[in-house]
Amino acid sequence: MSENLLINITPQETRVALIFQGAVQELHIERTLSRGLVGNIYLGKVVRVLPGMQSAFIDIGLERAAFLHVADIWDARPQEGSSNAPLTPIEKLLFDGQAIIVQVIKDPIGTKGARLSTQISIAGRMLVFLPQDTHIGISQKIENEAEREALRSKVQRLQQADEKGGFIVRTMAEDASDEDLKADVDYLRRTWATITQLGKTQPPTTLLYQDLNLAQRVLRDFVNEETENIQVDSRENYLMLQEFGRHYMPSVLPKLQHYTGERPLFDLYGVEEEIERALGRRVDLKSGGYLIVDQTEAMTTIDVNTGSFVAGRNFDDTIFKTNLEAAHAIARQLRLRNLGGIIILDIIDMENEEHKTAVLSELNKALSRDRTKLSVSGFSALGLVEVTRKRTRESLAHVLCETCPACNGKGQVKTARTICYEILRELLREAKQFNPREFRIMASQVVVDMFLEEESQHLAMLGDFIGKPISLQVENVFHQEQYDIILM
């Protein structure tokens, strides 16, 4: 089975779609204005040292000076074997005007500048390089002790005797070959060598390193043996990716292509339509069944329904076939929408235990392609399946959408008739407190129409009861639940 990667690049954003078996399986979006600074490495300039606060302000070229505390200075820490010793005072480590290599560990927030550290870490595909450290750490998510020791030994073997620096082994390295790990080690060491060289030749406040943009991370993290081609619709970025691949990943160059067709790349493969569908609640299955996806703050629920699907020798067969198809659709939707956290699957009830086992097996098989770590429980007493999927980034809906101003996230609005009755009650309250010449109702077109037609009698009765004229005014900017009562 082959995969295709589509990279659509504009000045404002980069979008990546992974196509497998002719369908969009993953979507990744990175917007230029929302790229953070965390991970960036700068050659900073010490502006002011504050011994009383054991901190310093560092100019890294931003609007506000960044903040560096003594606890985040690598050289201030005690040497090995003296862990109880106090930190070296900051005034003995830094002085005004000093150039220092720092990494951003927290973005600027409000009036506060960025937070910095001098302990550098550079992330690769399977490893994180710690140039100043010496130990090899293993991700806590790799729990098997034998596997942890095997990975530690494997990385140690790849180190030359005279090479300095430590590593943290990421979960992606669990099944990595020696060649893959060696390639990651070489890439990280070359990156650090470039940073240190720039630190010696560039003026202070220079950005020495920025974590890879989305297009570059595609080459680093997504490309594998199944990848058939990588199409980029921007010539400038195609050349940039070629240069990046030539230096760090020569094996991807034959797969890299510049798309020059007249039709937009995402239109050609139907990605735009898929994005629209991925923002909706309902997902139609080919058989006629469908899924309902509801994303909440605490969890996501996916409900499976047979819809118009009728097949098989009996109703049990219809349910079984719907659930089998739904298993693949669910796995795809998790990747496509990037749903994370707790996901509850309300699969159609099955009496046959063999059918349950087959559906669960099909679900696990479909989820095995997911590059994000997840776990699947068996059927609960209520027939529900619980999936937990690691949150790696914001879901597609959170990136592209915001809470509806009309319903405030409820997903529904009050009917025009309900609003009419609210207005009538409000008019009665106002009439008891004030004595205006006239009441004017300002509301949306649909509410005013309701008052002029079906609710005209009730409005007239209230006008007679309070003894004041009531007029109507359409406000096109008002949504259905919005209204105002003006005292004339």
VOPAGU-2260 file (C-alpha; in pm, 1 decimal, decimal comma):
REM VOPAGU-2260
SITE   aa  ch    i         X         Y         Z
SITE  MET   A    0       0,0       0,0       0,0
SITE  SER   A    1     140,6     342,2     -92,9
SITE  GLU   A    2     100,9     679,7      75,9
SITE  ASN   A    3     105,4    1023,5     -83,9
SITE  LEU   A    4     186,1    1343,3     104,2
SITE  LEU   A    5      42,5    1672,6     -21,6
SITE  ILE   A    6     194,8    1999,0     103,1
SITE  ASN   A    7      -3,0    2317,7      33,6
SITE  ILE   A    8     193,6    2630,2     127,3
SITE  THR   A    9      78,0    2993,6     130,9
SITE  PRO   A   10     231,3    3293,5     313,7
SITE  GLN   A   11     -27,3    3261,3     591,5
SITE  GLU   A   12     -30,8    2887,0     653,8
SITE  THR   A   13     102,8    2544,4     563,3
SITE  ARG   A   14    -134,9    2249,2     525,8
SITE  VAL   A   15     -36,2    1885,0     489,0
SITE  ALA   A   16    -263,6    1597,8     387,8
SITE  LEU   A   17    -167,6    1230,1     402,7
SITE  ILE   A   18    -346,1    1023,4     136,3
SITE  PHE   A   19    -370,0     646,2     178,8
SITE  GLN   A   20    -578,7     413,5     -38,8
SITE  GLY   A   21    -721,2     716,9    -217,5
SITE  ALA   A   22    -864,0     875,9     100,6
SITE  VAL   A   23    -738,2    1155,8     325,3
SITE  GLN   A   24    -611,1     997,1     647,2
SITE  GLU   A   25    -442,9    1288,1     826,9
SITE  LEU   A   26    -451,7    1666,3     814,6
SITE  HIS   A   27    -193,8    1898,4     967,3
SITE  ILE   A   28    -220,2    2278,6     971,2
SITE  GLU   A   29      37,1    2533,9    1087,7
SITE  ARG   A   30     -35,3    2905,9    1071,1
SITE  THR   A   31     244,4    3158,3    1034,5
SITE  LEU   A   32     113,2    3400,8    1297,9
SITE  SER   A   33      58,6    3133,4    1562,9
SITE  ARG   A   34     402,3    2969,6    1554,2
SITE  GLY   A   35     540,8    2990,4    1906,2
SITE  LEU   A   36     896,9    3063,9    2018,7
SITE  VAL   A   37     937,8    2763,1    2248,0
SITE  GLY   A   38    1239,9    2561,9    2136,4
SITE  ASN   A   39    1404,6    2852,7    1954,0
SITE  ILE   A   40    1774,2    2902,4    2032,0
SITE  TYR   A   41    1920,0    3255,3    2033,3
SITE  LEU   A   42    2253,1    3421,2    2090,7
SITE  GLY   A   43    2131,9    3653,1    2364,5
SITE  LYS   A   44    2288,3    3957,6    2523,2
SITE  VAL   A   45    2271,9    4009,9    2899,7
SITE  VAL   A   46    2097,4    4342,4    2958,1
SITE  ARG   A   47    2080,5    4342,8    3336,0
SITE  VAL   A   48    2175,2    4107,4    3618,4
SITE  LEU   A   49    1958,7    4119,7    3931,1
SITE  PRO   A   50    2143,0    3950,1    4223,1
SITE  GLY   A   51    1852,7    4015,6    4462,2
SITE  MET   A   52    1617,5    3810,9    4240,2
SITE  GLN   A   53    1890,7    3570,6    4122,0
SITE  SER   A   54    1781,1    3637,5    3766,4
SITE  ALA   A   55    1878,9    3833,5    3457,9
SITE  PHE   A   56    1712,5    4002,4    3163,1
SITE  ILE   A   57    1838,8    3887,5    2825,0
SITE  ASP   A   58    1789,0    4067,9    2492,1
SITE  ILE   A   59    1708,7    3812,0    2219,3
SITE  GLY   A   60    1572,2    4058,2    1965,3
SITE  LEU   A   61    1208,8    4060,5    2082,1
SITE  GLU   A   62     997,7    4357,1    2185,8
SITE  ARG   A   63    1059,7    4280,8    2554,1
SITE  ALA   A   64    1371,6    4142,9    2717,4
SITE  ALA   A   65    1347,8    3776,0    2811,9
SITE  PHE   A   66    1384,9    3639,4    3166,6
SITE  LEU   A   67    1651,4    3393,5    3284,7
SITE  HIS   A   68    1649,3    3255,7    3640,6
SITE  VAL   A   69    1956,9    3104,2    3804,0
SITE  ALA   A   70    1778,5    2766,2    3833,3
SITE  ASP   A   71    1764,6    2754,2    3452,0
SITE  ILE   A   72    2138,4    2814,9    3408,0
SITE  TRP   A   73    2320,3    2487,2    3342,7
SITE  ASP   A   74    2655,6    2609,6    3481,3
SITE  ALA   A   75    2492,8    2713,0    3810,0
SITE  ARG   A   76    2406,0    2354,1    3899,9
SITE  PRO   A   77    2622,8    2151,5    4139,7
SITE  GLN   A   78    2869,0    1906,5    3989,2
SITE  GLU   A   79    2794,8    1532,7    4001,2
SITE  GLY   A   80    2843,5    1391,3    4349,4
SITE  SER   A   81    2751,1    1719,1    4519,8
SITE  SER   A   82    2378,9    1732,7    4462,7
SITE  ASN   A   83    2313,8    1900,5    4798,7
SITE  ALA   A   84    2540,0    2195,6    4718,3
SITE  PRO   A   85    2367,7    2532,0    4657,3
SITE  LEU   A   86    2338,7    2690,4    4312,9
SITE  THR   A   87    2620,2    2920,7    4205,6
SITE  PRO   A   88    2501,8    3284,9    4246,7
SITE  ILE   A   89    2400,4    3440,0    3916,8
SITE  GLU   A   90    2631,7    3741,2    3961,2
SITE  LYS   A   91    2929,2    3502,1    3943,4
SITE  LEU   A   92    2807,4    3356,5    3613,0
SITE  LEU   A   93    2675,3    3651,7    3412,2
SITE  PHE   A   94    2768,0    4015,7    3356,2
SITE  ASP   A   95    2605,3    4300,3    3162,5
SITE  GLY   A   96    2678,7    4286,8    2789,6
SITE  GLN   A   97    2776,6    3919,1    2791,8
SITE  ALA   A   98    2677,6    3706,7    2490,7
SITE  ILE   A   99    2512,3    3377,6    2586,4
SITE  ILE   A  100    2336,3    3095,7    2400,4
SITE  VAL   A  101    1983,5    3048,1    2538,9
SITE  GLN   A  102    1670,6    2851,8    2449,3
SITE  VAL   A  103    1310,9    2968,5    2494,1
SITE  ILE   A  104    1117,6    2743,5    2733,5
SITE  LYS   A  105     805,6    2960,9    2769,4
SITE  ASP   A  106     646,3    3203,8    2523,8
SITE  PRO   A  107     587,8    3570,4    2615,9
SITE  ILE   A  108     249,4    3610,9    2789,0
SITE  GLY   A  109      82,1    3950,1    2832,7
SITE  THR   A  110     337,8    4193,6    2969,4
SITE  LYS   A  111     586,2    3921,7    3061,3
SITE  GLY   A  112     879,1    3841,0    2837,9
SITE  ALA   A  113     983,9    3495,4    2726,2
SITE  ARG   A  114    1139,8    3257,2    2980,4
SITE  LEU   A  115    1482,9    3119,0    2893,3
SITE  SER   A  116    1717,4    2835,5    2982,2
SITE  THR   A  117    2080,9    2768,6    2899,9
SITE  GLN   A  118    2022,4    2391,9    2903,3
SITE  ILE   A  119    1982,4    2322,8    2534,2
SITE  SER   A  120    1774,2    2037,5    2392,9
SITE  ILE   A  121    1721,4    1961,7    2022,8
SITE  ALA   A  122    1444,0    1725,4    1918,9
SITE  GLY   A  123    1490,0    1472,5    1643,0
SITE  ARG   A  124    1258,6    1205,8    1510,9
SITE  MET   A  125    1347,7     939,0    1767,9
SITE  LEU   A  126    1591,2    1115,0    2001,1
SITE  VAL   A  127    1629,8    1441,7    2189,0
SITE  PHE   A  128    1991,2    1563,2    2198,4
SITE  LEU   A  129    2125,7    1725,2    2519,4
SITE  PRO   A  130    2464,5    1874,8    2422,0
SITE  GLN   A  131    2567,6    1968,5    2778,0
SITE  ASP   A  132    2447,6    1647,7    2944,9
SITE  THR   A  133    2613,4    1306,2    2959,4
SITE  HIS   A  134    2343,0    1052,0    3045,8
SITE  ILE   A  135    2105,6     861,2    2818,1
SITE  GLY   A  136    1746,9     879,5    2937,8
SITE  ILE   A  137    1450,6     673,9    2821,1
SITE  SER   A  138    1096,1     805,5    2780,9
SITE  GLN   A  139     880,9     709,0    3080,1
SITE  LYS   A  140     615,0     585,2    2839,4
SITE  ILE   A  141     842,8     294,8    2748,8
SITE  GLU   A  142     762,2      85,4    3054,7
SITE  ASN   A  143     922,9    -250,7    2979,5
SITE  GLU   A  144    1252,0    -252,5    3172,1
SITE  ALA   A  145    1427,1    -494,8    2936,1
SITE  GLU   A  146    1329,0    -280,4    2638,4
SITE  ARG   A  147    1452,9      32,9    2815,7
SITE  GLU   A  148    1793,9    -121,8    2878,5
SITE  ALA   A  149    1816,0    -251,8    2520,5
SITE  LEU   A  150    1746,7      96,1    2381,6
SITE  ARG   A  151    1998,5     254,4    2619,4
SITE  SER   A  152    2267,6       8,0    2510,8
SITE  LYS   A  153    2183,5      58,7    2143,1
SITE  VAL   A  154    2225,5     438,5    2166,7
SITE  GLN   A  155    2548,1     401,2    2368,8
SITE  ARG   A  156    2693,8     181,4    2094,2
SITE  LEU   A  157    2625,6     453,6    1838,5
SITE  GLN   A  158    2832,2     707,5    2035,7
SITE  GLN   A  159    3199,6     760,4    1959,3
SITE  ALA   A  160    3435,5     763,2    2256,6
SITE  ASP   A  161    3529,0    1128,4    2203,6
SITE  GLU   A  162    3172,5    1252,4    2140,8
SITE  LYS   A  163    3006,4    1458,2    2410,6
SITE  GLY   A  164    2638,3    1499,9    2487,5
SITE  GLY   A  165    2348,4    1292,2    2611,7
SITE  PHE   A  166    2020,7    1174,6    2464,1
SITE  ILE   A  167    1662,0    1113,0    2561,4
SITE  VAL   A  168    1510,8     821,2    2369,8
SITE  ARG   A  169    1156,6     898,3    2252,3
SITE  THR   A  170     872,5     645,6    2222,8
SITE  MET   A  171     907,0     648,6    1843,7
SITE  ALA   A  172    1243,0     473,3    1885,8
SITE  GLU   A  173    1084,8     155,0    2029,3
SITE  ASP   A  174    1094,9     -31,9    1697,9
SITE  ALA   A  175    1370,9     168,1    1530,0
SITE  SER   A  176    1663,4      -1,8    1358,8
SITE  ASP   A  177    2027,9      84,1    1427,4
SITE  GLU   A  178    2039,7     265,2    1091,6
SITE  ASP   A  179    1742,5     486,5    1183,7
SITE  LEU   A  180    1890,8     575,0    1521,2
SITE  LYS   A  181    2232,4     643,7    1366,5
SITE  ALA   A  182    2072,8     878,0    1111,6
SITE  ASP   A  183    1897,2    1065,8    1393,2
SITE  VAL   A  184    2217,3    1093,2    1597,3
SITE  ASP   A  185    2409,4    1230,3    1297,9
SITE  TYR   A  186    2133,3    1479,2    1214,6
SITE  LEU   A  187    2120,7    1612,2    1574,0
SITE  ARG   A  188    2499,1    1643,5    1602,8
SITE  ARG   A  189    2520,4    1829,3    1270,2
SITE  THR   A  190    2245,0    2064,1    1387,5
SITE  TRP   A  191    2428,2    2139,5    1713,3
SITE  ALA   A  192    2756,6    2195,1    1527,6
SITE  THR   A  193    2582,4    2450,5    1305,4
SITE  ILE   A  194    2435,4    2626,8    1611,0
SITE  THR   A  195    2770,3    2652,2    1790,9
SITE  GLN   A  196    2943,4    2779,2    1476,0
SITE  LEU   A  197    2679,0    3049,2    1428,2
SITE  GLY   A  198    2712,8    3140,8    1796,5
SITE  LYS   A  199    3079,8    3222,9    1736,9
SITE  THR   A  200    3030,4    3428,5    1420,4
SITE  GLN   A  201    2692,4    3604,8    1453,4
SITE  PRO   A  202    2613,5    3919,2    1655,2
SITE  PRO   A  203    2402,1    3902,7    1975,1
SITE  THR   A  204    2019,1    3877,6    1943,9
SITE  THR   A  205    2060,5    3644,4    1643,4
SITE  LEU   A  206    1820,7    3350,3    1607,9
SITE  LEU   A  207    2052,8    3048,3    1585,1
SITE  TYR   A  208    1796,3    2770,2    1557,8
SITE  GLN   A  209    1423,3    2737,9    1509,6
SITE  ASP   A  210    1238,2    2409,1    1535,5
SITE  LEU   A  211    1149,9    2278,0    1193,2
SITE  ASN   A  212     843,4    2417,7    1023,1
SITE  LEU   A  213     559,3    2181,8     932,9
SITE  ALA   A  214     685,5    2112,6     579,6
SITE  GLN   A  215    1029,2    2012,2     713,1
SITE  ARG   A  216     878,6    1802,9     991,3
SITE  VAL   A  217     689,2    1612,0     722,3
SITE  LEU   A  218    1022,7    1496,8     576,6
SITE  ARG   A  219    1161,4    1417,5     921,3
SITE  ASP   A  220     862,2    1246,4    1082,9
SITE  PHE   A  221     616,3    1126,5     816,6
SITE  VAL   A  222     816,0     978,6     531,2
SITE  ASN   A  223     861,1     600,2     541,2
SITE  GLU   A  224     897,2     304,0     307,2
SITE  GLU   A  225     528,3     325,5     206,5
SITE  THR   A  226     558,1     690,1      96,3
SITE  GLU   A  227     532,4     701,7    -281,8
SITE  ASN   A  228     568,0    1076,1    -338,2
SITE  ILE   A  229     562,7    1413,3    -163,9
SITE  GLN   A  230     401,1    1688,4    -370,8
SITE  VAL   A  231     468,0    2054,7    -287,5
SITE  ASP   A  232     273,0    2331,5    -462,8
SITE  SER   A  233     523,0    2612,1    -386,3
SITE  ARG   A  234     841,5    2626,0    -594,3
SITE  GLU   A  235    1028,1    2832,6    -334,4
SITE  ASN   A  236     947,7    2585,5     -58,2
SITE  TYR   A  237    1010,9    2288,7    -287,6
SITE  LEU   A  238    1366,7    2414,2    -340,0
SITE  MET   A  239    1402,3    2475,2      34,5
SITE  LEU   A  240    1286,5    2120,2     111,7
SITE  GLN   A  241    1524,8    1984,3    -150,6
SITE  GLU   A  242    1812,6    2162,2      20,5
SITE  PHE   A  243    1697,8    2039,8     362,1
SITE  GLY   A  244    1665,4    1681,6     234,7
SITE  ARG   A  245    2003,9    1695,4      62,4
SITE  HIS   A  246    2173,6    1781,9     392,5
SITE  TYR   A  247    1981,0    1564,4     636,4
SITE  MET   A  248    1768,7    1303,1     454,9
SITE  PRO   A  249    1901,2    1224,4     106,9
SITE  SER   A  250    1671,9     919,7      80,5
SITE  VAL   A  251    1359,4    1140,7      48,3
SITE  LEU   A  252    1483,3    1339,7    -252,3
SITE  PRO   A  253    1357,0    1096,3    -521,9
SITE  LYS   A  254    1007,8    1118,2    -368,6
SITE  LEU   A  255     994,4    1498,6    -357,7
SITE  GLN   A  256     797,9    1658,7    -643,9
SITE  HIS   A  257     697,5    2013,1    -735,6
SITE  TYR   A  258     327,7    2025,2    -827,5
SITE  THR   A  259     267,2    2264,2   -1118,2
SITE  GLY   A  260     -89,9    2176,2   -1222,6
SITE  GLU   A  261    -352,0    2445,1   -1284,7
SITE  ARG   A  262    -600,7    2306,8   -1032,6
SITE  PRO   A  263    -513,0    2369,8    -665,6
SITE  LEU   A  264    -340,3    2065,2    -517,7
SITE  PHE   A  265    -597,8    2011,6    -241,9
SITE  ASP   A  266    -887,3    2047,3    -488,1
SITE  LEU   A  267    -736,9    1783,6    -714,6
SITE  TYR   A  268    -740,9    1522,5    -438,6
SITE  GLY   A  269   -1068,1    1635,3    -277,4
SITE  VAL   A  270    -898,9    1750,5      43,2
SITE  GLU   A  271   -1100,9    2073,2      76,1
SITE  GLU   A  272   -1427,4    1875,8      74,7
SITE  GLU   A  273   -1280,9    1632,6     328,1
SITE  ILE   A  274   -1192,8    1919,8     561,5
SITE  GLU   A  275   -1552,7    2044,2     547,7
SITE  ARG   A  276   -1684,6    1694,7     621,7
SITE  ALA   A  277   -1438,8    1653,7     910,4
SITE  LEU   A  278   -1591,6    1957,4    1081,1
SITE  GLY   A  279   -1942,3    1806,9    1081,4
SITE  ARG   A  280   -2103,7    1574,7    1335,8
SITE  ARG   A  281   -2225,7    1313,5    1090,4
SITE  VAL   A  282   -1999,4    1076,7     897,5
SITE  ASP   A  283   -2177,9     868,7     634,9
SITE  LEU   A  284   -2062,8     512,2     570,9
SITE  LYS   A  285   -2069,1     359,4     224,2
SITE  SER   A  286   -2321,1      97,6     334,4
SITE  GLY   A  287   -2581,0     355,0     439,5
SITE  GLY   A  288   -2493,1     353,2     809,5
SITE  TYR   A  289   -2338,4     657,6     976,7
SITE  LEU   A  290   -2137,1     786,0    1273,9
SITE  ILE   A  291   -2223,4    1079,5    1498,8
SITE  VAL   A  292   -1913,1    1246,9    1644,4
SITE  ASP   A  293   -1953,2    1478,5    1945,7
SITE  GLN   A  294   -1644,9    1648,8    2086,0
SITE  THR   A  295   -1674,1    1792,1    2438,5
SITE  GLU   A  296   -1429,9    1935,1    2691,3
SITE  ALA   A  297   -1401,1    1608,5    2886,3
SITE  MET   A  298   -1418,8    1348,2    2610,3
SITE  THR   A  299   -1529,6    1262,7    2258,5
SITE  THR   A  300   -1817,8    1025,0    2187,3
SITE  ILE   A  301   -1873,3     839,6    1859,7
SITE  ASP   A  302   -2211,1     675,2    1806,0
SITE  VAL   A  303   -2255,6     405,7    1537,1
SITE  ASN   A  304   -2594,6     376,2    1360,9
SITE  THR   A  305   -2721,2     137,6    1091,2
SITE  GLY   A  306   -2913,9     411,9     912,1
SITE  SER   A  307   -3062,3     278,6     588,0
SITE  PHE   A  308   -2828,0     -21,0     567,7
SITE  VAL   A  309   -3009,5    -354,5     538,3
SITE  ALA   A  310   -2803,2    -653,5     430,4
SITE  GLY   A  311   -2718,3   -1006,0     528,3
SITE  ARG   A  312   -2941,2   -1296,3     618,9
SITE  ASN   A  313   -3079,4   -1134,3     933,4
SITE  PHE   A  314   -3063,0    -824,3    1151,5
SITE  ASP   A  315   -2758,0    -953,8    1343,2
SITE  ASP   A  316   -2561,1    -972,0    1016,6
SITE  THR   A  317   -2662,7    -616,4     930,8
SITE  ILE   A  318   -2537,1    -490,4    1268,8
SITE  PHE   A  319   -2213,8    -691,7    1240,6
SITE  LYS   A  320   -2130,8    -557,7     892,8
SITE  THR   A  321   -2212,3    -200,1     997,9
SITE  ASN   A  322   -1982,8    -228,8    1300,7
SITE  LEU   A  323   -1698,3    -372,5    1090,2
SITE  GLU   A  324   -1720,2     -81,6     846,1
SITE  ALA   A  325   -1753,4     164,2    1134,5
SITE  ALA   A  326   -1428,2      33,1    1291,8
SITE  HIS   A  327   -1226,7     153,4     991,1
SITE  ALA   A  328   -1419,8     481,7     968,5
SITE  ILE   A  329   -1362,8     552,2    1339,6
SITE  ALA   A  330    -987,5     494,0    1312,4
SITE  ARG   A  331    -971,0     731,4    1015,9
SITE  GLN   A  332   -1176,7    1000,9    1190,0
SITE  LEU   A  333    -949,6     993,6    1495,9
SITE  ARG   A  334    -649,7    1067,2    1274,0
SITE  LEU   A  335    -828,5    1310,2    1044,5
SITE  ARG   A  336    -981,1    1521,0    1321,9
SITE  ASN   A  337    -682,8    1459,2    1555,2
SITE  LEU   A  338    -912,5    1364,4    1841,7
SITE  GLY   A  339    -726,2    1308,0    2167,5
SITE  GLY   A  340    -794,0    1220,5    2529,7
SITE  ILE   A  341   -1079,5     984,7    2619,0
SITE  ILE   A  342   -1291,2     862,6    2327,5
SITE  ILE   A  343   -1604,4     655,2    2395,2
SITE  LEU   A  344   -1732,9     437,7    2109,2
SITE  ASP   A  345   -2102,0     346,8    2124,5
SITE  ILE   A  346   -2092,8      49,8    1889,1
SITE  ILE   A  347   -2426,7    -110,9    1800,2
SITE  ASP   A  348   -2510,5    -387,3    2050,0
SITE  MET   A  349   -2419,2    -740,6    1939,5
SITE  GLU   A  350   -2533,3   -1059,8    2109,4
SITE  ASN   A  351   -2283,3   -1286,5    1932,3
SITE  GLU   A  352   -1950,6   -1301,7    2119,0
SITE  GLU   A  353   -1764,2   -1398,9    1799,9
SITE  HIS   A  354   -1897,4   -1085,6    1633,1
SITE  LYS   A  355   -1776,3    -872,8    1926,9
SITE  THR   A  356   -1429,0   -1026,7    1908,7
SITE  ALA   A  357   -1412,2    -975,3    1531,6
SITE  VAL   A  358   -1517,7    -608,0    1554,8
SITE  LEU   A  359   -1266,8    -536,6    1832,3
SITE  SER   A  360    -992,3    -709,8    1631,0
SITE  GLU   A  361   -1083,1    -504,7    1321,0
SITE  LEU   A  362   -1077,5    -184,9    1527,1
SITE  ASN   A  363    -730,6    -261,7    1667,0
SITE  LYS   A  364    -607,0    -344,6    1317,6
SITE  ALA   A  365    -742,5     -15,5    1179,1
SITE  LEU   A  366    -589,2     182,4    1468,2
SITE  SER   A  367    -247,5      20,5    1421,8
SITE  ARG   A  368    -167,7     272,0    1146,2
SITE  ASP   A  369    -201,1     564,2    1389,9
SITE  ARG   A  370     134,6     730,7    1458,3
SITE  THR   A  371      -3,3     865,9    1787,0
SITE  LYS   A  372       8,2     643,9    2094,1
SITE  LEU   A  373    -330,3     502,5    2198,4
SITE  SER   A  374    -490,8     218,6    2390,4
SITE  VAL   A  375    -819,6      30,6    2341,5
SITE  SER   A  376   -1028,4    -139,8    2609,4
SITE  GLY   A  377   -1266,7    -428,0    2551,2
SITE  PHE   A  378   -1643,6    -396,2    2553,9
SITE  SER   A  379   -1781,6    -267,4    2883,3
SITE  ALA   A  380   -2094,7    -401,2    3052,8
SITE  LEU   A  381   -2289,8    -134,2    2866,0
SITE  GLY   A  382   -2142,0    -236,3    2531,2
SITE  LEU   A  383   -1911,4      67,6    2508,2
SITE  VAL   A  384   -1546,3      66,9    2394,7
SITE  GLU   A  385   -1306,2     315,3    2552,3
SITE  VAL   A  386   -1010,1     448,7    2353,0
SITE  THR   A  387    -743,8     680,6    2492,8
SITE  ARG   A  388    -534,4     870,9    2237,7
SITE  LYS   A  389    -244,4    1099,4    2323,2
SITE  ARG   A  390    -304,6    1470,0    2262,0
SITE  THR   A  391     -23,5    1586,6    2032,6
SITE  ARG   A  392    -175,5    1912,2    1912,2
SITE  GLU   A  393    -510,0    2091,9    1893,3
SITE  SER   A  394    -788,7    1903,3    1720,3
SITE  LEU   A  395    -886,6    2010,1    1368,9
SITE  ALA   A  396   -1208,4    2169,0    1496,8
SITE  HIS   A  397   -1022,3    2375,0    1758,7
SITE  VAL   A  398    -773,0    2498,8    1498,1
SITE  LEU   A  399   -1030,4    2597,4    1235,1
SITE  CYS   A  400   -1339,0    2688,3    1440,2
SITE  GLU   A  401   -1453,0    2888,9    1739,4
SITE  THR   A  402   -1759,4    2876,6    1962,2
SITE  CYS   A  403   -2076,2    2984,7    1781,7
SITE  PRO   A  404   -2181,2    3332,8    1906,3
SITE  ALA   A  405   -2547,3    3244,8    1853,6
SITE  CYS   A  406   -2567,9    2926,9    2061,6
SITE  ASN   A  407   -2249,0    2970,7    2273,3
SITE  GLY   A  408   -2146,1    2613,7    2210,0
SITE  LYS   A  409   -2479,2    2447,1    2292,3
SITE  GLY   A  410   -2522,0    2331,7    1934,3
SITE  GLN   A  411   -2883,6    2450,6    1924,1
SITE  VAL   A  412   -3081,2    2776,1    1953,6
SITE  LYS   A  413   -3418,7    2856,8    2101,4
SITE  THR   A  414   -3707,7    2858,0    1855,5
SITE  ALA   A  415   -3853,6    3185,5    1729,0
SITE  ARG   A  416   -4173,4    3112,2    1924,3
SITE  THR   A  417   -3975,9    3065,5    2248,7
SITE  ILE   A  418   -3807,2    3402,6    2193,9
SITE  CYS   A  419   -4146,6    3564,1    2126,1
SITE  TYR   A  420   -4276,2    3440,2    2460,1
SITE  GLU   A  421   -3959,4    3562,2    2637,7
SITE  ILE   A  422   -4013,8    3906,4    2485,4
SITE  LEU   A  423   -4377,3    3913,2    2596,1
SITE  ARG   A  424   -4276,4    3832,1    2954,7
SITE  GLU   A  425   -4004,6    4097,4    2944,5
SITE  LEU   A  426   -4252,4    4357,5    2811,9
SITE  LEU   A  427   -4485,0    4282,7    3103,6
SITE  ARG   A  428   -4198,5    4327,5    3354,2
SITE  GLU   A  429   -4094,2    4657,0    3193,1
SITE  ALA   A  430   -4452,1    4788,9    3188,0
SITE  LYS   A  431   -4480,5    4736,7    3564,5
SITE  GLN   A  432   -4166,0    4940,7    3633,3
SITE  PHE   A  433   -4174,2    5215,6    3369,3
SITE  ASN   A  434   -4431,0    5433,6    3196,6
SITE  PRO   A  435   -4299,8    5509,8    2846,5
SITE  ARG   A  436   -4502,6    5646,0    2557,1
SITE  GLU   A  437   -4434,1    5333,1    2348,8
SITE  PHE   A  438   -4245,0    5001,2    2361,1
SITE  ARG   A  439   -4033,5    4906,9    2057,8
SITE  ILE   A  440   -3920,1    4545,8    2004,7
SITE  MET   A  441   -3591,9    4507,7    1812,5
SITE  ALA   A  442   -3536,4    4147,8    1701,4
SITE  SER   A  443   -3427,8    3925,4    1414,5
SITE  GLN   A  444   -3637,2    3890,2    1099,5
SITE  VAL   A  445   -3769,7    3545,4    1191,6
SITE  VAL   A  446   -3891,0    3663,3    1536,5
SITE  VAL   A  447   -4057,1    3974,6    1395,2
SITE  ASP   A  448   -4227,4    3759,0    1129,7
SITE  MET   A  449   -4356,1    3529,6    1403,7
SITE  PHE   A  450   -4505,0    3831,9    1586,6
SITE  LEU   A  451   -4669,5    3959,9    1267,6
SITE  GLU   A  452   -4822,9    3623,5    1183,0
SITE  GLU   A  453   -4880,8    3341,1    1432,6
SITE  GLU   A  454   -4823,5    3543,7    1750,6
SITE  SER   A  455   -4997,0    3866,6    1640,4
SITE  GLN   A  456   -5300,3    3797,8    1861,1
SITE  HIS   A  457   -5091,7    3748,0    2176,6
SITE  LEU   A  458   -4895,2    4068,1    2103,6
SITE  ALA   A  459   -5215,3    4265,1    2054,9
SITE  MET   A  460   -5362,3    4124,5    2377,1
SITE  LEU   A  461   -5055,1    4231,8    2573,9
SITE  GLY   A  462   -5069,1    4578,9    2419,4
SITE  ASP   A  463   -5428,4    4616,8    2530,2
SITE  PHE   A  464   -5344,7    4486,3    2880,4
SITE  ILE   A  465   -5057,5    4732,2    2943,9
SITE  GLY   A  466   -5231,8    5016,3    2760,3
SITE  LYS   A  467   -4928,7    5109,6    2551,1
SITE  PRO   A  468   -4855,8    5074,6    2177,4
SITE  ILE   A  469   -4595,5    4811,0    2082,7
SITE  SER   A  470   -4398,1    4849,7    1758,5
SITE  LEU   A  471   -4163,8    4606,6    1581,5
SITE  GLN   A  472   -3825,0    4670,5    1418,8
SITE  VAL   A  473   -3609,6    4419,5    1234,0
SITE  GLU   A  474   -3237,9    4416,3    1321,5
SITE  ASN   A  475   -3056,0    4215,7    1057,0
SITE  VAL   A  476   -2741,5    4190,7    1268,8
SITE  PHE   A  477   -2928,1    4014,2    1551,3
SITE  HIS   A  478   -2920,1    3634,9    1564,0
SITE  GLN   A  479   -3238,3    3443,4    1648,4
SITE  GLU   A  480   -3199,0    3455,6    2028,2
SITE  GLN   A  481   -3097,9    3821,0    2037,7
SITE  TYR   A  482   -3347,6    4099,9    2102,1
SITE  ASP   A  483   -3381,9    4437,0    2271,4
SITE  ILE   A  484   -3676,6    4636,2    2408,6
SITE  ILE   A  485   -3654,6    5015,1    2370,7
SITE  LEU   A  486   -3863,7    5251,1    2586,0
SITE  MET   A  487   -3976,5    5536,0    2363,5
